[in-house]
C-alpha cells in the first residue's frame, strides 16, 4: 500500500491504523514522519514530479491512499496551490493506473457540497463547491472518477467532515479553546448556535483505510467521512471547559458567527456504515483524548 500526505495531520493517524493492521506500507513524499522511520520511503516532491511512473513501478503497490494536498490553516481555502494539487493528483492517479494499480482512495472535503442543505447526503444533496479549495477538490474528484474508470482502477472518494483529535493544528478551534481554558490564551468568540458533524480523527483514519481495503470487494464511489450526528458547538465548548476544570462563560459570552457560516453542516454516514465501518469513540471520548494529548 502506498500513502501520500503521510506527514500531515490525517496521514499520521492513517499510518497508525495501518500499523495496527500489519499492512505493508510505503510512503510517497519528501520524508517519513517522526515515529515511522522504519517504513519504506519513495522520495518525491509531489508538486514538482512530472512523471510518477518510475516511482510507482519502484513501489509496486496495488493500493494507493492519496491524502496529500495543501492544508495550511488560514491559507488553504483560497490558495492558488489548490490548482497545482488538482494537476498533481491526476498525474499521480494516471501513473498509478498505467503501472498496474488496482484500488485508490482520495481525501475530498465536505466543502464540495451545497452547504445550504445542512444535512448532506451523497445521493441527493447537490454539489456546489465552497471557495477555491472546495472547487479544486470537486474538479479533482470528477476528473479522477473518469480517469480511474477508464483505467479499470476502483476509486473511493471521502467527503471529510471535521476530524478532530490529537495532533490537530494549534490554530484550529479546539486546540485554541483548550489553550483558553488552561489560562494560556485570551477568550475568543465561536458560533455556539452552530451544529457540525465532528468525527474523532482515529475513526476518520480507520474509515480511509477500511474503504481502500474494501475496494477489493467492489466498494467505490463517494462516502461521507463523518459521525452522522449533529454536535452542538456550545456543548463542545462546555465539554472542553469541564475537561480543563475551567469556566466556559468567558467564551460563551463572546459567541459570534462569521458571515456565511452555515447553522448546520452534518453529513449522513449511512453509506459508510453499510460497508462495515463503525466508529469507536463518542464525541465526549474524542474530546477527552484531545485534551489529554495536548501539552
Secondary structure, 3 states (H helix, E strand, C coil): CEEECCCCHHHHHHHHHHHHHCCCCEEEECCCCCCCCCCEEEECCCCCCCCCHHHHHHHCCCEEEECCCCCCCCCHHHCCHHHHHHHHHHHHHHHHHHCCCCEEEEECCHHHECHHHCEECCCCCCECCCHHHHHHHHHHHHHHHHHHHHHCCEEEEEEECCEECCCCCCCCHHHHHHHHHCCCCCCCCCCCCCEECCEEHHHHHHHHHHHHHHHHHCCCEEEEECCCCCEEHHHHHHHHHHHCCCCCHHHHCCCCCCCCCCCEEEECCHHHHCCCCCCCCCHHHHHHHHHHHCC
